[in-house]
Amino acid sequence: MRSNVHDLEEKGINQLKMTCWVCSNTGHSLKECDQFKEMTLADRFKTLEKLKICKLCLSRSCRGKCKIAYKCRVEGCNSRHHTLMHCAEEVLQVHSETASPGTVIYRTMPITLYAERNSVDVIAFIDEGSSGTLLDAGVAKRLNVTGPTEPLIISWTNSIKREEHESMRFSLKTSAQGS
């Protein structure tokens, strides 16, 4: 079995003889790999998934049951992920539909949606008052996602409701576009 710097660095074994999983060079860990650091966040996630590396400790030794109490070191984050896996600051854009006295302003954000091996870049509509996330059926089809069919009732103000009988429930991962 081939040894890698990432499995052995905690054991104090000489790193100079080990091979990096990403660039195949010797003498550094994944956390120090320039090739890995230069990837977009989306490519880092894909690389870790492909190589079966933990997104928290950036190692294979935990086998998906990481017990390290590591927290992101990006100021104000403190989430339980490695700092190199931190999602870039939200890039929000404000749009307005020009209307006479009552100008309507809404926010959007370019994001990437991930479902297994598929990804799609979309513009997300940001609705702070919403209690759920909805996805257009065409985008779901492009991602090739499926899930259990569940009726959905969408309610607005003034008791306006709409029933969607063909909606599906499924999980996706997201990131800011280009991160």
Disulfide bonds with the S-S distance in Angstrom:
none
